[in-house]
Amino acid sequence: MGNAIQRHTGRKENKMGHIKKLFSEMVVKPENDMNGTMFTIERAENFHLHWRNYRLVFNKQEFSHFLAGVTEAAQKWNAEGQPDASKDHAVETPPIYYLNRGVESIRAEPQKNDEWRKIGVELQDIAEWCNRDDFMHVHYKDLRIDLTVGEFTEFASVVEDGKNHLKKYAREKIGQVEGKQLIEIATEIYREGRGLAMVFNAEVDIDMLLDNWNSMYTKEQMLATEKCQALKESIKTGMNTPVRYAFVLVNNTAFGALLDGHHRAVAAKGLGWTKMLVQFEIWVDKKEITSVDTIKRYLLEIFHDPTTVDKAFETNKLKLTSMEDLIW
């Protein structure tokens, strides 16, 4: 990557993919691109795929599944005559899938996935194989990116700019859209400057969870995956673990985001369920919400059922009898 030669922030138009709004980017020199020609598949403490600066990690089951999937995709692509991709691909048109299935791994289970749900930044010690000791590792779940110290500084700067533009964009949009909010930005906003007021379980209409969809895949695409089909079989007799959903109370508006359980919600809907168990998190700002009664009023607007609101306070996992009880 190297030294920056051009920088843009907040630009509205970009020809690279289906971009709704460009928040930040940096054009960098390629000559210092660390490991820029690397392509290896290896077995070490687990299985690794290295492609240029990136490493993906697999366990044995995933590695086998990955290789079979790549082989299947290559066969389909070759059968089509190895066509080029189209940069003019319309956003409303789905891609041509050479492979479209869920990951077969026990690591997909949340209770077994803590080891792999990590974000980290590391300064590496000397690495004999590349004859240098000034590089960084950026970890996100199963992905690792190798960067020189200079590249990491540029990368972090662009991410910080993007984060600041996202916050500004979110604040401008909140309250402008009647009804359903722009849920894709909710998970960024709900942590910033707000406190976790209460956590409770409630059985609610599945449609309430699915109306505001915040996944890169459509509900139909997710339902068609092998993972969802397997889930439909496993939950036929019931599901004891709730999905997680966060509601943010801000600017006289309550909006929410499904944080965990997209596959389970879609699978349950596919089985014809109308209700399911949900763990709700309620996030508020003390400057905007000054009394517990205000929170109750918001919850009534969300659930339209006084009984559900009463049960929410009865089963609340956090003490909330006054605004001083908020967790910060």
C-alpha positions in Angstrom: 0.0 0.0 0.0 2.6 2.6 1.0 2.1 6.4 1.1 -1.2 7.9 0.3 -1.4 9.7 -3.0 -5.1 10.8 -3.0 -7.9 10.9 -0.5 -11.6 11.3 -0.8 -14.3 11.5 2.0 -18.0 11.7 1.8 -18.2 11.4 -2.0 -21.6 10.5 -3.2 -20.9 8.6 -6.4 -18.6 5.7 -7.1 -18.5 3.1 -9.9 -17.1 0.3 -7.7 -20.1 -1.9 -6.8 -23.5 -1.0 -5.4 -22.4 1.7 -3.0 -25.1 3.7 -1.3 -22.8 6.4 0.0 -19.0 6.5 0.1 -17.8 7.7 3.6 -14.0 7.5 3.2 -11.4 6.1 1.0 -7.6 6.4 0.3 -5.8 5.7 -2.9 -2.4 4.1 -2.0 0.7 3.2 -3.8 1.0 -0.6 -4.5 4.8 -1.1 -4.4 4.9 -1.7 -0.6 2.0 -4.1 -0.7 3.1 -6.7 1.8 2.9 -10.3 0.6 1.1 -9.0 -2.5 1.9 -12.1 -4.5 1.2 -14.7 -1.8 -1.2 -17.6 -2.5 -0.8 -20.7 -0.3 -3.0 -23.3 1.3 -1.5 -24.9 4.3 -1.9 -27.0 7.4 -0.5 -25.6 10.6 -2.3 -25.2 14.0 -5.4 -25.2 11.7 -5.9 -24.8 8.0 -5.0 -21.5 6.3 -5.8 -20.0 2.9 -3.4 -17.1 2.2 -4.3 -14.8 -0.7 -2.1 -11.7 -1.0 -2.3 -9.9 2.4 -5.3 -11.9 3.6 -5.5 -15.1 5.6 -8.7 -17.2 6.2 -8.8 -19.8 8.9 -10.7 -23.1 8.8 -11.0 -26.1 11.0 -10.8 -29.6 9.4 -14.6 -29.8 8.8 -14.8 -26.3 7.3 -11.7 -26.9 5.2 -13.2 -30.0 3.6 -16.5 -28.1 3.0 -14.6 -25.2 1.5 -12.6 -27.3 -0.9 -15.7 -29.1 -2.1 -17.5 -25.8 -2.6 -14.7 -24.3 -4.6 -14.5 -27.4 -6.7 -18.2 -27.2 -7.4 -18.1 -23.5 -8.2 -15.1 -24.0 -10.6 -17.0 -26.7 -12.4 -20.1 -24.5 -12.9 -18.0 -21.6 -14.0 -16.1 -23.7 -16.5 -19.3 -25.2 -17.8 -20.5 -21.6 -18.6 -17.3 -21.0 -20.6 -15.5 -19.0 -17.9 -17.5 -15.8 -18.4 -16.3 -12.4 -17.2 -17.9 -10.6 -14.4 -20.1 -7.5 -15.2 -19.2 -4.2 -13.6 -22.6 -3.0 -14.8 -24.5 -5.6 -12.8 -27.8 -4.0 -11.7 -28.2 -3.7 -7.9 -31.8 -5.1 -8.1 -30.5 -8.2 -9.9 -29.1 -11.1 -7.8 -25.6 -12.4 -8.7 -25.0 -15.6 -10.6 -24.4 -18.1 -7.8 -21.7 -20.7 -8.5 -22.1 -21.6 -4.8 -24.8 -20.6 -2.3 -24.9 -22.5 0.9 -24.4 -22.2 4.7 -21.2 -23.1 6.5 -21.2 -26.5 8.0 -19.4 -26.0 11.3 -20.0 -26.3 15.0 -18.5 -22.8 15.2 -21.8 -21.5 13.9 -23.3 -22.2 17.3 -23.1 -19.0 19.4 -22.3 -20.8 22.6 -19.3 -22.5 21.0 -18.1 -19.6 18.9 -16.5 -17.3 21.5 -13.0 -18.3 20.4 -13.7 -17.1 16.8 -15.7 -14.0 17.6 -12.7 -11.7 18.1 -11.4 -8.4 16.7 -7.8 -7.7 17.4 -4.8 -5.6 16.3 -1.3 -7.0 16.9 2.2 -5.7 16.4 4.2 -8.7 15.2 7.7 -9.6 16.4 10.4 -10.6 13.9 9.3 -12.9 11.1 12.3 -14.8 9.6 10.5 -15.8 6.5 9.8 -12.3 5.3 13.0 -10.8 6.8 11.3 -7.9 8.6 9.7 -7.2 12.0 7.6 -4.1 11.4 4.2 -5.4 10.4 0.7 -5.6 11.9 -2.0 -8.2 12.1 -5.6 -7.1 12.0 -7.9 -9.9 13.1 -11.7 -10.0 12.5 -13.3 -13.4 13.2 -11.7 -15.9 10.8 -10.0 -13.2 8.7 -6.5 -11.8 9.2 -5.0 -8.9 7.2 -1.2 -8.4 7.1 -0.1 -4.8 7.0 3.1 -2.9 7.4 3.1 -0.3 10.2 2.7 2.5 7.5 -0.2 0.6 5.8 -1.9 0.0 9.1 -1.8 3.7 9.9 -3.4 4.6 6.6 -6.0 1.8 7.0 -6.9 2.9 10.6 -7.2 6.5 9.4 -9.7 5.6 6.6 -11.7 3.4 9.0 -11.9 6.3 11.6 -13.0 8.7 8.9 -15.7 6.2 7.7 -16.9 5.7 11.3 -17.2 9.5 11.8 -19.1 9.9 8.5 -21.4 7.0 9.4 -22.3 8.7 12.7 -23.0 12.0 11.0 -25.1 10.3 8.3 -27.0 8.4 11.0 -27.8 11.5 13.0 -29.1 13.2 9.9 -31.4 10.3 9.0 -32.8 9.5 12.4 -36.3 11.0 12.6 -36.5 11.8 8.9 -37.9 8.5 7.9 -41.4 7.7 9.0 -42.1 4.2 10.3 -39.2 1.9 9.7 -35.8 3.3 10.2 -32.6 2.7 8.4 -31.8 -0.4 10.5 -28.4 -1.1 8.8 -27.0 1.8 10.9 -28.7 1.0 14.1 -26.0 -1.3 15.5 -23.5 1.5 15.2 -25.6 4.1 16.9 -27.1 2.1 19.7 -23.8 1.7 21.6 -22.6 5.3 21.2 -23.5 7.6 24.0 -26.2 5.4 25.4 -26.7 3.1 28.3 -28.2 -0.4 28.5 -31.4 0.2 30.5 -32.9 -3.2 30.6 -32.8 -6.8 29.2 -35.8 -9.1 29.2 -37.3 -12.0 27.3 -40.6 -11.8 25.5 -42.5 -13.9 23.0 -43.4 -11.7 20.1 -44.6 -11.8 16.5 -41.8 -12.9 14.1 -42.9 -10.4 11.6 -41.8 -7.6 14.0 -38.3 -9.0 13.8 -38.2 -9.5 10.1 -39.9 -6.3 8.9 -36.7 -4.3 9.4 -34.1 -6.7 7.9 -30.4 -5.9 8.5 -28.5 -8.6 6.7 -26.5 -8.5 3.5 -28.6 -11.5 2.4 -32.4 -11.3 1.7 -34.6 -13.5 3.8 -35.3 -15.6 0.8 -31.6 -16.2 0.1 -31.0 -17.1 3.7 -34.0 -19.5 3.9 -32.6 -21.3 0.9 -29.2 -22.1 2.5 -28.5 -25.6 3.8 -28.0 -24.1 7.3 -31.5 -22.8 7.4 -32.9 -26.0 6.1 -31.1 -27.9 8.8 -32.3 -25.4 11.4 -35.9 -26.0 10.4 -35.4 -29.7 11.2 -33.7 -29.1 14.5 -36.3 -26.6 15.9 -39.5 -28.3 14.8 -40.2 -29.3 18.3 -39.3 -25.9 19.8 -36.5 -23.5 20.4 -35.3 -22.6 24.0 -32.6 -20.1 23.1 -33.9 -16.7 22.3 -32.7 -14.5 19.4 -31.2 -11.1 20.4 -32.8 -7.8 19.4 -31.8 -4.2 20.4 -34.1 -1.3 20.6 -32.7 2.2 20.7 -34.8 5.1 22.1 -33.6 8.3 20.5 -35.1 11.6 19.3 -38.6 10.6 20.2 -38.2 7.5 18.0 -37.8 3.8 18.9 -36.1 1.6 16.3 -34.5 -1.8 16.5 -32.0 -4.2 15.0 -31.8 -8.0 15.1 -28.3 -8.6 16.6 -28.1 -12.4 16.6 -30.4 -15.1 15.3 -31.2 -14.2 11.7 -31.1 -17.8 10.5 -33.2 -19.0 13.4 -35.8 -16.3 12.8 -36.0 -17.1 9.1 -36.2 -20.8 9.7 -39.0 -20.4 12.3 -40.9 -18.2 9.8 -40.4 -20.9 7.2 -42.0 -23.4 9.5 -45.1 -21.3 9.8 -44.4 -20.0 13.3 -46.1 -16.7 14.1 -44.3 -16.0 17.4 -40.9 -16.7 18.9 -38.8 -16.0 22.0 -36.6 -12.9 21.9 -34.1 -11.4 24.3 -34.6 -7.6 24.0 -32.0 -5.0 24.9 -33.3 -1.4 25.5 -30.7 1.3 25.0 -31.4 4.9 26.1 -29.7 8.3 26.5 -30.2 9.9 29.9 -30.3 13.3 28.3 -33.3 12.3 26.2 -35.0 9.8 28.5 -35.5 11.2 32.0 -37.9 8.8 33.6 -38.7 5.1 33.7 -42.3 5.9 32.8 -41.0 7.3 29.4 -39.3 3.9 28.8 -42.6 2.1 29.6 -44.4 4.4 27.1 -41.9 3.6 24.4 -42.3 -0.2 25.1 -46.1 0.1 24.8 -45.7 1.8 21.4 -43.4 -1.0 20.3 -45.4 -4.0 21.6 -49.0 -2.5 21.7 -49.7 -4.8 24.7 -49.6 -3.6 28.4 -49.3 -7.2 29.6 -46.1 -7.7 27.6 -44.7 -4.4 29.0 -45.5 -5.4 32.6 -43.9 -8.8 32.1 -40.8 -7.0 30.6 -40.3 -5.1 33.8 -41.0 -8.1 35.9 -38.4 -10.3 34.1 -35.9 -7.5 33.5 -32.4 -8.8 34.1 -31.2 -5.3 35.1 -32.6 -3.4 38.0 -34.6 -0.5 36.7 -36.7 1.4 39.2 -35.2 4.8 38.4 -32.9 6.3 35.7 -30.0 6.0 38.2 -30.1 2.2 37.7 -28.9 2.4 34.1 -25.8 0.5 33.2 -23.0 2.7 31.6 
